[in-house]
Amino acid sequence: NESWRVISSKDSLTECLPDFFFGRSISGHGVGSWIDVMADESKYAVIGSCFLYAALMFFIFETHFLRDFWPPAVQASFRGFFNDAGTALVGACMWVVLFSICMCGLWFVMAVVIYPEQMM
């Protein structure tokens, strides 16, 4: 593709964007080997975030495009189930964000209380 060759030949663009866009590699590794060399915690975080993204995209797709797909006899129960599952998923994400913000705030308060002379 000519436009891809023009875009990928510009040094200013290739410096700003990750290698994945132009070389199909991350830090010199293919995507599969890049995930394999990660620490277990990082690997689980990446895989978990991919599943979370897929679940959110499924709920958005179901809400917008499959509204009348289900048979009328079971449509109300499916709609209720998907609404409850989506609400639980978004609620869990918000609790994780709130927990992270609280932990960062408490860590900062702890650092100020324990090491006040280094904070000045």
Biopython code that builds the backbone (N, CA, C, O; Angstrom):
import numpy as np
from Bio.PDB.StructureBuilder import StructureBuilder

atoms = [
    (1, "ASN", "N", (0.852, -1.172, 0.000)),
    (1, "ASN", "CA", (0.000, 0.000, 0.000)),
    (1, "ASN", "C", (0.901, 1.239, 0.000)),
    (1, "ASN", "O", (1.789, 1.368, 0.842)),
    (2, "GLU", "N", (0.670, 2.127, -0.929)),
    (2, "GLU", "CA", (1.513, 3.314, -1.104)),
    (2, "GLU", "C", (1.401, 4.272, 0.077)),
    (2, "GLU", "O", (2.412, 4.808, 0.531)),
    (3, "SER", "N", (0.195, 4.494, 0.578)),
    (3, "SER", "CA", (0.040, 5.437, 1.695)),
    (3, "SER", "C", (0.728, 4.905, 2.946)),
    (3, "SER", "O", (1.302, 5.684, 3.706)),
    (4, "TRP", "N", (0.681, 3.579, 3.179)),
    (4, "TRP", "CA", (1.366, 3.005, 4.338)),
    (4, "TRP", "C", (2.879, 3.188, 4.215)),
    (4, "TRP", "O", (3.546, 3.473, 5.210)),
    (5, "ARG", "N", (3.424, 3.030, 3.015)),
    (5, "ARG", "CA", (4.853, 3.212, 2.808)),
    (5, "ARG", "C", (5.246, 4.656, 3.076)),
    (5, "ARG", "O", (6.294, 4.903, 3.673)),
    (6, "VAL", "N", (4.428, 5.622, 2.647)),
    (6, "VAL", "CA", (4.728, 7.037, 2.870)),
    (6, "VAL", "C", (4.686, 7.360, 4.357)),
    (6, "VAL", "O", (5.559, 8.060, 4.870)),
    (7, "ILE", "N", (3.671, 6.848, 5.051)),
    (7, "ILE", "CA", (3.552, 7.132, 6.489)),
    (7, "ILE", "C", (4.692, 6.486, 7.258)),
    (7, "ILE", "O", (5.294, 7.121, 8.124)),
    (8, "SER", "N", (4.998, 5.222, 6.950)),
    (8, "SER", "CA", (6.023, 4.517, 7.722)),
    (8, "SER", "C", (7.432, 4.985, 7.390)),
    (8, "SER", "O", (8.365, 4.659, 8.123)),
    (9, "SER", "N", (7.617, 5.740, 6.310)),
    (9, "SER", "CA", (8.959, 6.211, 5.979)),
    (9, "SER", "C", (9.284, 7.531, 6.678)),
    (9, "SER", "O", (10.436, 7.962, 6.645)),
    (10, "LYS", "N", (8.321, 8.176, 7.301)),
    (10, "LYS", "CA", (8.583, 9.440, 7.992)),
    (10, "LYS", "C", (9.169, 9.156, 9.371)),
    (10, "LYS", "O", (8.549, 8.475, 10.187)),
    (11, "ASP", "N", (10.353, 9.675, 9.623)),
    (11, "ASP", "CA", (11.016, 9.432, 10.896)),
    (11, "ASP", "C", (10.276, 10.050, 12.060)),
    (11, "ASP", "O", (10.261, 9.481, 13.152)),
    (12, "SER", "N", (9.657, 11.214, 11.851)),
    (12, "SER", "CA", (8.953, 11.867, 12.955)),
    (12, "SER", "C", (7.776, 11.026, 13.434)),
    (12, "SER", "O", (7.468, 11.032, 14.626)),
    (13, "LEU", "N", (7.112, 10.305, 12.540)),
    (13, "LEU", "CA", (5.999, 9.451, 12.953)),
    (13, "LEU", "C", (6.488, 8.175, 13.604)),
    (13, "LEU", "O", (5.914, 7.733, 14.599)),
    (14, "THR", "N", (7.530, 7.577, 13.069)),
    (14, "THR", "CA", (8.010, 6.322, 13.634)),
    (14, "THR", "C", (8.660, 6.518, 14.995)),
    (14, "THR", "O", (8.736, 5.566, 15.773)),
    (15, "GLU", "N", (9.131, 7.718, 15.307)),
    (15, "GLU", "CA", (9.692, 7.969, 16.627)),
    (15, "GLU", "C", (8.606, 8.095, 17.681)),
    (15, "GLU", "O", (8.825, 7.727, 18.835)),
    (16, "CYS", "N", (7.438, 8.607, 17.309)),
    (16, "CYS", "CA", (6.371, 8.854, 18.279)),
    (16, "CYS", "C", (5.508, 7.629, 18.534)),
    (16, "CYS", "O", (4.987, 7.462, 19.637)),
    (17, "LEU", "N", (5.349, 6.776, 17.539)),
    (17, "LEU", "CA", (4.472, 5.622, 17.681)),
    (17, "LEU", "C", (5.285, 4.382, 18.032)),
    (17, "LEU", "O", (6.457, 4.283, 17.668)),
    (18, "PRO", "N", (4.671, 3.438, 18.735)),
    (18, "PRO", "CA", (5.396, 2.214, 19.103)),
    (18, "PRO", "C", (5.794, 1.393, 17.884)),
    (18, "PRO", "O", (5.250, 1.562, 16.792)),
    (19, "ASP", "N", (6.760, 0.496, 18.099)),
    (19, "ASP", "CA", (7.226, -0.390, 17.031)),
    (19, "ASP", "C", (6.110, -1.275, 16.504)),
    (19, "ASP", "O", (6.167, -1.730, 15.362)),
    (20, "PHE", "N", (5.099, -1.524, 17.319)),
    (20, "PHE", "CA", (4.039, -2.439, 16.933)),
    (20, "PHE", "C", (3.316, -1.972, 15.671)),
    (20, "PHE", "O", (2.889, -2.797, 14.863)),
    (21, "PHE", "N", (3.176, -0.659, 15.495)),
    (21, "PHE", "CA", (2.446, -0.148, 14.344)),
    (21, "PHE", "C", (3.222, -0.347, 13.046)),
    (21, "PHE", "O", (2.622, -0.599, 12.001)),
    (22, "PHE", "N", (4.528, -0.239, 13.099)),
    (22, "PHE", "CA", (5.308, -0.276, 11.869)),
    (22, "PHE", "C", (6.062, -1.585, 11.683)),
    (22, "PHE", "O", (6.167, -2.079, 10.560)),
    (23, "GLY", "N", (6.582, -2.150, 12.748)),
    (23, "GLY", "CA", (7.389, -3.353, 12.614)),
    (23, "GLY", "C", (6.713, -4.609, 13.099)),
    (23, "GLY", "O", (7.302, -5.688, 13.035)),
    (24, "ARG", "N", (5.481, -4.497, 13.587)),
    (24, "ARG", "CA", (4.755, -5.623, 14.151)),
    (24, "ARG", "C", (5.575, -6.319, 15.234)),
    (24, "ARG", "O", (5.548, -7.541, 15.374)),
    (25, "SER", "N", (6.312, -5.496, 16.001)),
    (25, "SER", "CA", (7.090, -6.030, 17.104)),
    (25, "SER", "C", (7.003, -5.057, 18.271)),
    (25, "SER", "O", (6.724, -3.872, 18.093)),
    (26, "ILE", "N", (7.247, -5.577, 19.464)),
    (26, "ILE", "CA", (7.268, -4.758, 20.672)),
    (26, "ILE", "C", (8.608, -5.000, 21.336)),
    (26, "ILE", "O", (8.903, -6.116, 21.762)),
    (27, "SER", "N", (9.415, -3.964, 21.424)),
    (27, "SER", "CA", (10.755, -4.045, 22.012)),
    (27, "SER", "C", (11.586, -5.132, 21.348)),
    (27, "SER", "O", (12.344, -5.832, 22.020)),
    (28, "GLY", "N", (11.453, -5.278, 20.055)),
    (28, "GLY", "CA", (12.233, -6.262, 19.317)),
    (28, "GLY", "C", (11.674, -7.671, 19.356)),
    (28, "GLY", "O", (12.279, -8.579, 18.786)),
    (29, "HIS", "N", (10.540, -7.884, 20.006)),
    (29, "HIS", "CA", (9.917, -9.204, 20.096)),
    (29, "HIS", "C", (8.611, -9.188, 19.305)),
    (29, "HIS", "O", (7.992, -8.137, 19.137)),
    (30, "GLY", "N", (8.202, -10.343, 18.830)),
    (30, "GLY", "CA", (6.856, -10.481, 18.295)),
    (30, "GLY", "C", (5.872, -10.421, 19.447)),
    (30, "GLY", "O", (6.267, -10.550, 20.605)),
    (31, "VAL", "N", (4.602, -10.228, 19.148)),
    (31, "VAL", "CA", (3.612, -10.079, 20.216)),
    (31, "VAL", "C", (3.555, -11.326, 21.085)),
    (31, "VAL", "O", (3.470, -11.214, 22.308)),
    (32, "GLY", "N", (3.598, -12.503, 20.489)),
    (32, "GLY", "CA", (3.549, -13.738, 21.274)),
    (32, "GLY", "C", (4.744, -13.903, 22.187)),
    (32, "GLY", "O", (4.585, -14.247, 23.358)),
    (33, "SER", "N", (5.939, -13.663, 21.671)),
    (33, "SER", "CA", (7.128, -13.811, 22.518)),
    (33, "SER", "C", (7.222, -12.678, 23.531)),
    (33, "SER", "O", (7.795, -12.859, 24.606)),
    (34, "TRP", "N", (6.666, -11.506, 23.204)),
    (34, "TRP", "CA", (6.663, -10.394, 24.160)),
    (34, "TRP", "C", (5.820, -10.741, 25.370)),
    (34, "TRP", "O", (6.207, -10.438, 26.499)),
    (35, "ILE", "N", (4.671, -11.372, 25.155)),
    (35, "ILE", "CA", (3.827, -11.769, 26.286)),
    (35, "ILE", "C", (4.499, -12.883, 27.082)),
    (35, "ILE", "O", (4.384, -12.925, 28.307)),
    (36, "ASP", "N", (5.203, -13.788, 26.391)),
    (36, "ASP", "CA", (5.851, -14.900, 27.094)),
    (36, "ASP", "C", (6.975, -14.445, 28.015)),
    (36, "ASP", "O", (7.211, -15.084, 29.040)),
    (37, "VAL", "N", (7.677, -13.359, 27.685)),
    (37, "VAL", "CA", (8.790, -12.921, 28.523)),
    (37, "VAL", "C", (8.340, -11.983, 29.637)),
    (37, "VAL", "O", (9.164, -11.558, 30.446)),
    (38, "MET", "N", (7.069, -11.656, 29.696)),
    (38, "MET", "CA", (6.582, -10.774, 30.754)),
    (38, "MET", "C", (6.522, -11.523, 32.086)),
    (38, "MET", "O", (6.445, -12.751, 32.126)),
    (39, "ALA", "N", (6.560, -10.751, 33.173)),
    (39, "ALA", "CA", (6.336, -11.340, 34.489)),
    (39, "ALA", "C", (4.892, -11.831, 34.562)),
    (39, "ALA", "O", (4.027, -11.328, 33.844)),
    (40, "ASP", "N", (4.631, -12.803, 35.421)),
    (40, "ASP", "CA", (3.291, -13.381, 35.497)),
    (40, "ASP", "C", (2.228, -12.337, 35.828)),
    (40, "ASP", "O", (1.144, -12.355, 35.245)),
    (41, "GLU", "N", (2.526, -11.423, 36.762)),
    (41, "GLU", "CA", (1.550, -10.408, 37.147)),
    (41, "GLU", "C", (1.207, -9.495, 35.981)),
    (41, "GLU", "O", (0.042, -9.160, 35.768)),
    (42, "SER", "N", (2.220, -9.095, 35.229)),
    (42, "SER", "CA", (1.992, -8.241, 34.064)),
    (42, "SER", "C", (1.217, -8.980, 32.984)),
    (42, "SER", "O", (0.333, -8.418, 32.338)),
    (43, "LYS", "N", (1.566, -10.252, 32.800)),
    (43, "LYS", "CA", (0.870, -11.058, 31.793)),
    (43, "LYS", "C", (-0.615, -11.179, 32.134)),
    (43, "LYS", "O", (-1.474, -11.032, 31.265)),
    (44, "TYR", "N", (-0.907, -11.449, 33.415)),
    (44, "TYR", "CA", (-2.306, -11.569, 33.828)),
    (44, "TYR", "C", (-3.032, -10.235, 33.722)),
    (44, "TYR", "O", (-4.218, -10.207, 33.396)),
    (45, "ALA", "N", (-2.343, -9.132, 33.991)),
    (45, "ALA", "CA", (-2.968, -7.813, 33.860)),
    (45, "ALA", "C", (-3.304, -7.509, 32.402)),
    (45, "ALA", "O", (-4.376, -6.979, 32.110)),
    (46, "VAL", "N", (-2.397, -7.838, 31.487)),
    (46, "VAL", "CA", (-2.661, -7.597, 30.064)),
    (46, "VAL", "C", (-3.788, -8.491, 29.568)),
    (46, "VAL", "O", (-4.689, -8.026, 28.869)),
    (47, "ILE", "N", (-3.743, -9.759, 29.921)),
    (47, "ILE", "CA", (-4.785, -10.690, 29.468)),
    (47, "ILE", "C", (-6.132, -10.313, 30.089)),
    (47, "ILE", "O", (-7.158, -10.349, 29.410)),
    (48, "GLY", "N", (-6.135, -9.953, 31.368)),
    (48, "GLY", "CA", (-7.375, -9.533, 32.023)),
    (48, "GLY", "C", (-7.958, -8.280, 31.413)),
    (48, "GLY", "O", (-9.174, -8.176, 31.248)),
    (49, "SER", "N", (-7.106, -7.325, 31.074)),
    (49, "SER", "CA", (-7.622, -6.105, 30.457)),
    (49, "SER", "C", (-8.159, -6.384, 29.059)),
    (49, "SER", "O", (-9.110, -5.736, 28.623)),
    (50, "CYS", "N", (-7.561, -7.343, 28.349)),
    (50, "CYS", "CA", (-8.105, -7.726, 27.035)),
    (50, "CYS", "C", (-9.475, -8.375, 27.179)),
    (50, "CYS", "O", (-10.378, -8.090, 26.393)),
    (51, "PHE", "N", (-9.641, -9.245, 28.176)),
    (51, "PHE", "CA", (-10.953, -9.850, 28.407)),
    (51, "PHE", "C", (-11.976, -8.800, 28.836)),
    (51, "PHE", "O", (-13.132, -8.854, 28.417)),
    (52, "LEU", "N", (-11.558, -7.845, 29.669)),
    (52, "LEU", "CA", (-12.463, -6.773, 30.087)),
    (52, "LEU", "C", (-12.901, -5.942, 28.889)),
    (52, "LEU", "O", (-14.078, -5.608, 28.755)),
    (53, "TYR", "N", (-11.961, -5.612, 28.029)),
    (53, "TYR", "CA", (-12.283, -4.855, 26.818)),
    (53, "TYR", "C", (-13.250, -5.637, 25.931)),
    (53, "TYR", "O", (-14.209, -5.072, 25.405)),
    (54, "ALA", "N", (-12.998, -6.936, 25.766)),
    (54, "ALA", "CA", (-13.881, -7.763, 24.939)),
    (54, "ALA", "C", (-15.284, -7.835, 25.539)),
    (54, "ALA", "O", (-16.273, -7.773, 24.809)),
    (55, "ALA", "N", (-15.376, -7.964, 26.859)),
    (55, "ALA", "CA", (-16.690, -8.016, 27.505)),
    (55, "ALA", "C", (-17.437, -6.692, 27.333)),
    (55, "ALA", "O", (-18.632, -6.690, 27.037)),
    (56, "LEU", "N", (-16.751, -5.583, 27.513)),
    (56, "LEU", "CA", (-17.403, -4.283, 27.317)),
    (56, "LEU", "C", (-17.847, -4.097, 25.874)),
    (56, "LEU", "O", (-18.940, -3.587, 25.625)),
    (57, "MET", "N", (-17.017, -4.503, 24.923)),
    (57, "MET", "CA", (-17.407, -4.390, 23.524)),
    (57, "MET", "C", (-18.602, -5.301, 23.211)),
    (57, "MET", "O", (-19.470, -4.932, 22.420)),
    (58, "PHE", "N", (-18.649, -6.485, 23.828)),
    (58, "PHE", "CA", (-19.792, -7.363, 23.629)),
    (58, "PHE", "C", (-21.075, -6.720, 24.146)),
    (58, "PHE", "O", (-22.106, -6.754, 23.473)),
    (59, "PHE", "N", (-21.012, -6.134, 25.346)),
    (59, "PHE", "CA", (-22.209, -5.505, 25.905)),
    (59, "PHE", "C", (-22.652, -4.309, 25.068)),
    (59, "PHE", "O", (-23.850, -4.101, 24.876)),
    (60, "ILE", "N", (-21.713, -3.533, 24.575)),
    (60, "ILE", "CA", (-22.070, -2.404, 23.711)),
    (60, "ILE", "C", (-22.685, -2.906, 22.408)),
    (60, "ILE", "O", (-23.690, -2.368, 21.944)),
    (61, "PHE", "N", (-22.084, -3.933, 21.820)),
    (61, "PHE", "CA", (-22.615, -4.502, 20.577)),
    (61, "PHE", "C", (-24.014, -5.076, 20.802)),
    (61, "PHE", "O", (-24.913, -4.879, 19.984)),
    (62, "GLU", "N", (-24.189, -5.783, 21.907)),
    (62, "GLU", "CA", (-25.495, -6.387, 22.196)),
    (62, "GLU", "C", (-26.551, -5.314, 22.399)),
    (62, "GLU", "O", (-27.678, -5.458, 21.925)),
    (63, "THR", "N", (-26.206, -4.255, 23.086)),
    (63, "THR", "CA", (-27.168, -3.194, 23.355)),
    (63, "THR", "C", (-27.582, -2.474, 22.082)),
    (63, "THR", "O", (-28.754, -2.135, 21.918)),
    (64, "HIS", "N", (-26.642, -2.236, 21.184)),
    (64, "HIS", "CA", (-26.950, -1.436, 20.008)),
    (64, "HIS", "C", (-27.425, -2.245, 18.800)),
    (64, "HIS", "O", (-28.244, -1.755, 18.022)),
    (65, "PHE", "N", (-26.934, -3.453, 18.632)),
    (65, "PHE", "CA", (-27.215, -4.179, 17.402)),
    (65, "PHE", "C", (-28.051, -5.440, 17.591)),
    (65, "PHE", "O", (-28.631, -5.932, 16.624)),
    (66, "LEU", "N", (-28.128, -5.974, 18.796)),
    (66, "LEU", "CA", (-28.897, -7.191, 19.031)),
    (66, "LEU", "C", (-30.133, -6.936, 19.881)),
    (66, "LEU", "O", (-30.622, -7.841, 20.558)),
    (67, "ARG", "N", (-30.634, -5.724, 19.849)),
    (67, "ARG", "CA", (-31.759, -5.360, 20.711)),
    (67, "ARG", "C", (-32.969, -6.251, 20.449)),
    (67, "ARG", "O", (-33.597, -6.709, 21.404)),
    (68, "ASP", "N", (-33.312, -6.509, 19.216)),
    (68, "ASP", "CA", (-34.479, -7.325, 18.889)),
    (68, "ASP", "C", (-34.091, -8.676, 18.300)),
    (68, "ASP", "O", (-34.903, -9.313, 17.629)),
    (69, "PHE", "N", (-32.876, -9.112, 18.539)),
    (69, "PHE", "CA", (-32.395, -10.372, 17.986)),
    (69, "PHE", "C", (-33.024, -11.572, 18.689)),
    (69, "PHE", "O", (-33.380, -12.556, 18.041)),
    (70, "TRP", "N", (-33.160, -11.492, 20.011)),
    (70, "TRP", "CA", (-33.645, -12.620, 20.791)),
    (70, "TRP", "C", (-35.140, -12.830, 20.546)),
    (70, "TRP", "O", (-35.852, -11.871, 20.249)),
    (71, "PRO", "N", (-35.617, -14.049, 20.665)),
    (71, "PRO", "CA", (-37.063, -14.305, 20.504)),
    (71, "PRO", "C", (-37.862, -13.515, 21.550)),
    (71, "PRO", "O", (-37.384, -13.324, 22.668)),
    (72, "PRO", "N", (-39.062, -13.059, 21.206)),
    (72, "PRO", "CA", (-39.829, -12.226, 22.141)),
    (72, "PRO", "C", (-40.103, -12.892, 23.484)),
    (72, "PRO", "O", (-40.204, -12.203, 24.500)),
    (73, "ALA", "N", (-40.224, -14.210, 23.510)),
    (73, "ALA", "CA", (-40.526, -14.891, 24.771)),
    (73, "ALA", "C", (-39.386, -14.789, 25.780)),
    (73, "ALA", "O", (-39.628, -14.759, 26.987)),
    (74, "VAL", "N", (-38.145, -14.737, 25.294)),
    (74, "VAL", "CA", (-36.998, -14.704, 26.204)),
    (74, "VAL", "C", (-36.270, -13.364, 26.180)),
    (74, "VAL", "O", (-35.265, -13.185, 26.868)),
    (75, "GLN", "N", (-36.779, -12.425, 25.388)),
    (75, "GLN", "CA", (-36.070, -11.153, 25.228)),
    (75, "GLN", "C", (-35.972, -10.387, 26.549)),
    (75, "GLN", "O", (-34.924, -9.814, 26.846)),
    (76, "ALA", "N", (-37.037, -10.367, 27.339)),
    (76, "ALA", "CA", (-37.012, -9.623, 28.600)),
    (76, "ALA", "C", (-35.996, -10.213, 29.570)),
    (76, "ALA", "O", (-35.288, -9.475, 30.255)),
    (77, "SER", "N", (-35.922, -11.538, 29.632)),
    (77, "SER", "CA", (-34.966, -12.146, 30.564)),
    (77, "SER", "C", (-33.526, -11.928, 30.098)),
    (77, "SER", "O", (-32.649, -11.658, 30.919)),
    (78, "PHE", "N", (-33.269, -12.043, 28.781)),
    (78, "PHE", "CA", (-31.925, -11.758, 28.275)),
    (78, "PHE", "C", (-31.549, -10.304, 28.492)),
    (78, "PHE", "O", (-30.426, -9.999, 28.893)),
    (79, "ARG", "N", (-32.482, -9.414, 28.229)),
    (79, "ARG", "CA", (-32.224, -7.983, 28.416)),
    (79, "ARG", "C", (-31.884, -7.693, 29.878)),
    (79, "ARG", "O", (-30.939, -6.960, 30.167)),
    (80, "GLY", "N", (-32.657, -8.270, 30.794)),
    (80, "GLY", "CA", (-32.378, -8.074, 32.217)),
    (80, "GLY", "C", (-31.030, -8.630, 32.630)),
    (80, "GLY", "O", (-30.295, -8.005, 33.395)),
    (81, "PHE", "N", (-30.707, -9.830, 32.111)),
    (81, "PHE", "CA", (-29.422, -10.442, 32.443)),
    (81, "PHE", "C", (-28.256, -9.594, 31.936)),
    (81, "PHE", "O", (-27.308, -9.334, 32.676)),
    (82, "PHE", "N", (-28.325, -9.163, 30.672)),
    (82, "PHE", "CA", (-27.229, -8.378, 30.107)),
    (82, "PHE", "C", (-27.120, -7.010, 30.782)),
    (82, "PHE", "O", (-26.014, -6.505, 30.976)),
    (83, "ASN", "N", (-28.246, -6.411, 31.138)),
    (83, "ASN", "CA", (-28.192, -5.137, 31.857)),
    (83, "ASN", "C", (-27.555, -5.308, 33.228)),
    (83, "ASN", "O", (-26.718, -4.500, 33.630)),
    (84, "ASP", "N", (-27.947, -6.360, 33.952)),
    (84, "ASP", "CA", (-27.359, -6.613, 35.267)),
    (84, "ASP", "C", (-25.870, -6.929, 35.174)),
    (84, "ASP", "O", (-25.075, -6.449, 35.982)),
    (85, "ALA", "N", (-25.496, -7.743, 34.178)),
    (85, "ALA", "CA", (-24.079, -8.093, 34.007)),
    (85, "ALA", "C", (-23.258, -6.861, 33.630)),
    (85, "ALA", "O", (-22.155, -6.674, 34.144)),
    (86, "GLY", "N", (-23.777, -6.030, 32.747)),
    (86, "GLY", "CA", (-23.067, -4.807, 32.369)),
    (86, "GLY", "C", (-22.931, -3.846, 33.531)),
    (86, "GLY", "O", (-21.878, -3.239, 33.721)),
    (87, "THR", "N", (-23.993, -3.705, 34.310)),
    (87, "THR", "CA", (-23.937, -2.840, 35.494)),
    (87, "THR", "C", (-22.913, -3.358, 36.496)),
    (87, "THR", "O", (-22.159, -2.576, 37.075)),
    (88, "ALA", "N", (-22.882, -4.671, 36.703)),
    (88, "ALA", "CA", (-21.903, -5.252, 37.633)),
    (88, "ALA", "C", (-20.477, -5.047, 37.123)),
    (88, "ALA", "O", (-19.579, -4.747, 37.910)),
    (89, "LEU", "N", (-20.262, -5.202, 35.831)),
    (89, "LEU", "CA", (-18.928, -5.032, 35.265)),
    (89, "LEU", "C", (-18.452, -3.587, 35.390)),
    (89, "LEU", "O", (-17.321, -3.343, 35.808)),
    (90, "VAL", "N", (-19.297, -2.638, 35.035)),
    (90, "VAL", "CA", (-18.916, -1.228, 35.149)),
    (90, "VAL", "C", (-18.743, -0.846, 36.616)),
    (90, "VAL", "O", (-17.828, -0.095, 36.955)),
    (91, "GLY", "N", (-19.606, -1.353, 37.484)),
    (91, "GLY", "CA", (-19.462, -1.082, 38.913)),
    (91, "GLY", "C", (-18.156, -1.620, 39.475)),
    (91, "GLY", "O", (-17.501, -0.951, 40.274)),
    (92, "ALA", "N", (-17.771, -2.827, 39.061)),
    (92, "ALA", "CA", (-16.497, -3.403, 39.517)),
    (92, "ALA", "C", (-15.324, -2.563, 39.032)),
    (92, "ALA", "O", (-14.370, -2.336, 39.776)),
    (93, "CYS", "N", (-15.392, -2.104, 37.791)),
    (93, "CYS", "CA", (-14.320, -1.239, 37.264)),
    (93, "CYS", "C", (-14.234, 0.056, 38.060)),
    (93, "CYS", "O", (-13.137, 0.526, 38.362)),
    (94, "MET", "N", (-15.361, 0.627, 38.395)),
    (94, "MET", "CA", (-15.351, 1.886, 39.165)),
    (94, "MET", "C", (-14.807, 1.657, 40.567)),
    (94, "MET", "O", (-14.100, 2.515, 41.093)),
    (95, "TRP", "N", (-15.124, 0.504, 41.195)),
    (95, "TRP", "CA", (-14.573, 0.209, 42.511)),
    (95, "TRP", "C", (-13.056, 0.044, 42.449)),
    (95, "TRP", "O", (-12.350, 0.470, 43.363)),
    (96, "VAL", "N", (-12.554, -0.564, 41.392)),
    (96, "VAL", "CA", (-11.098, -0.715, 41.235)),
    (96, "VAL", "C", (-10.438, 0.649, 41.083)),
    (96, "VAL", "O", (-9.391, 0.900, 41.678)),
    (97, "VAL", "N", (-11.041, 1.530, 40.292)),
    (97, "VAL", "CA", (-10.485, 2.883, 40.119)),
    (97, "VAL", "C", (-10.521, 3.637, 41.448)),
    (97, "VAL", "O", (-9.540, 4.277, 41.826)),
    (98, "LEU", "N", (-11.641, 3.564, 42.151)),
    (98, "LEU", "CA", (-11.750, 4.240, 43.449)),
    (98, "LEU", "C", (-10.741, 3.681, 44.450)),
    (98, "LEU", "O", (-10.115, 4.438, 45.192)),
    (99, "PHE", "N", (-10.585, 2.368, 44.472)),
    (99, "PHE", "CA", (-9.614, 1.730, 45.354)),
    (99, "PHE", "C", (-8.196, 2.200, 45.028)),
    (99, "PHE", "O", (-7.414, 2.482, 45.936)),
    (100, "SER", "N", (-7.864, 2.286, 43.753)),
    (100, "SER", "CA", (-6.523, 2.728, 43.361)),
    (100, "SER", "C", (-6.274, 4.170, 43.767)),
    (100, "SER", "O", (-5.192, 4.495, 44.257)),
    (101, "ILE", "N", (-7.253, 5.038, 43.572)),
    (101, "ILE", "CA", (-7.104, 6.439, 43.965)),
    (101, "ILE", "C", (-6.929, 6.551, 45.473)),
    (101, "ILE", "O", (-6.085, 7.313, 45.943)),
    (102, "CYS", "N", (-7.718, 5.801, 46.235)),
    (102, "CYS", "CA", (-7.581, 5.833, 47.699)),
    (102, "CYS", "C", (-6.219, 5.306, 48.139)),
    (102, "CYS", "O", (-5.599, 5.881, 49.033)),
    (103, "MET", "N", (-5.748, 4.235, 47.535)),
    (103, "MET", "CA", (-4.454, 3.688, 47.910)),
    (103, "MET", "C", (-3.322, 4.666, 47.602)),
    (103, "MET", "O", (-2.398, 4.810, 48.403)),
    (104, "CYS", "N", (-3.382, 5.335, 46.456)),
    (104, "CYS", "CA", (-2.353, 6.323, 46.124)),
    (104, "CYS", "C", (-2.399, 7.498, 47.102)),
    (104, "CYS", "O", (-1.359, 7.985, 47.544)),
    (105, "GLY", "N", (-3.596, 7.942, 47.430)),
    (105, "GLY", "CA", (-3.732, 9.040, 48.402)),
    (105, "GLY", "C", (-3.220, 8.646, 49.770)),
    (105, "GLY", "O", (-2.509, 9.422, 50.408)),
    (106, "LEU", "N", (-3.566, 7.460, 50.233)),
    (106, "LEU", "CA", (-3.085, 7.006, 51.539)),
    (106, "LEU", "C", (-1.578, 6.786, 51.535)),
    (106, "LEU", "O", (-0.914, 7.049, 52.538)),
    (107, "TRP", "N", (-1.031, 6.308, 50.423)),
    (107, "TRP", "CA", (0.414, 6.149, 50.338)),
    (107, "TRP", "C", (1.105, 7.496, 50.452)),
    (107, "TRP", "O", (2.117, 7.623, 51.141)),
    (108, "PHE", "N", (0.562, 8.505, 49.778)),
    (108, "PHE", "CA", (1.157, 9.838, 49.853)),
    (108, "PHE", "C", (1.076, 10.388, 51.272)),
    (108, "PHE", "O", (2.046, 10.969, 51.760)),
    (109, "VAL", "N", (-0.055, 10.218, 51.940)),
    (109, "VAL", "CA", (-0.189, 10.675, 53.331)),
    (109, "VAL", "C", (0.800, 9.939, 54.219)),
    (109, "VAL", "O", (1.423, 10.553, 55.085)),
    (110, "MET", "N", (0.955, 8.653, 54.025)),
    (110, "MET", "CA", (1.903, 7.884, 54.823)),
    (110, "MET", "C", (3.330, 8.378, 54.594)),
    (110, "MET", "O", (4.105, 8.489, 55.544)),
    (111, "ALA", "N", (3.681, 8.674, 53.350)),
    (111, "ALA", "CA", (5.023, 9.167, 53.062)),
    (111, "ALA", "C", (5.257, 10.521, 53.711)),
    (111, "ALA", "O", (6.363, 10.785, 54.183)),
    (112, "VAL", "N", (4.260, 11.381, 53.749)),
    (112, "VAL", "CA", (4.408, 12.695, 54.382)),
    (112, "VAL", "C", (4.543, 12.550, 55.889)),
    (112, "VAL", "O", (5.320, 13.274, 56.511)),
    (113, "VAL", "N", (3.797, 11.625, 56.484)),
    (113, "VAL", "CA", (3.857, 11.450, 57.940)),
    (113, "VAL", "C", (5.170, 10.798, 58.358)),
    (113, "VAL", "O", (5.765, 11.216, 59.351)),
    (114, "ILE", "N", (5.635, 9.798, 57.639)),
    (114, "ILE", "CA", (6.837, 9.070, 58.040)),
    (114, "ILE", "C", (8.106, 9.842, 57.685)),
    (114, "ILE", "O", (9.050, 9.870, 58.474)),
    (115, "TYR", "N", (8.140, 10.473, 56.497)),
    (115, "TYR", "CA", (9.337, 11.163, 56.045)),
    (115, "TYR", "C", (9.058, 12.649, 55.762)),
    (115, "TYR", "O", (9.191, 13.086, 54.619)),
    (116, "PRO", "N", (8.680, 13.419, 56.769)),
    (116, "PRO", "CA", (8.322, 14.819, 56.496)),
    (116, "PRO", "C", (9.524, 15.668, 56.061)),
    (116, "PRO", "O", (9.364, 16.589, 55.260)),
    (117, "GLU", "N", (10.717, 15.374, 56.574)),
    (117, "GLU", "CA", (11.863, 16.227, 56.214)),
    (117, "GLU", "C", (12.295, 15.995, 54.765)),
    (117, "GLU", "O", (12.814, 16.914, 54.131)),
    (118, "GLN", "N", (12.091, 14.785, 54.227)),
    (118, "GLN", "CA", (12.436, 14.546, 52.828)),
    (118, "GLN", "C", (11.408, 15.151, 51.871)),
    (118, "GLN", "O", (11.715, 15.378, 50.700)),
    (119, "MET", "N", (10.190, 15.415, 52.358)),
    (119, "MET", "CA", (9.155, 15.963, 51.494)),
    (119, "MET", "C", (9.285, 17.467, 51.319)),
    (119, "MET", "O", (8.682, 18.041, 50.412)),
    (120, "MET", "N", (10.057, 18.102, 52.167)),
    (120, "MET", "CA", (10.198, 19.575, 52.091)),
    (120, "MET", "C", (11.268, 19.963, 51.103)),
    (120, "MET", "O", (11.526, 21.151, 50.907)),
]
sb = StructureBuilder()
sb.init_structure("model")
sb.init_model(0)
sb.init_chain("A")
sb.init_seg("    ")
for serial, (resi, resn, name, xyz) in enumerate(atoms, 1):
    if name == "N":
        sb.init_residue(resn, " ", resi, " ")
    sb.init_atom(name, np.array(xyz, "f"), 0.0, 1.0, " ", f" {name:<3s}", serial, name[0])
structure = sb.get_structure()
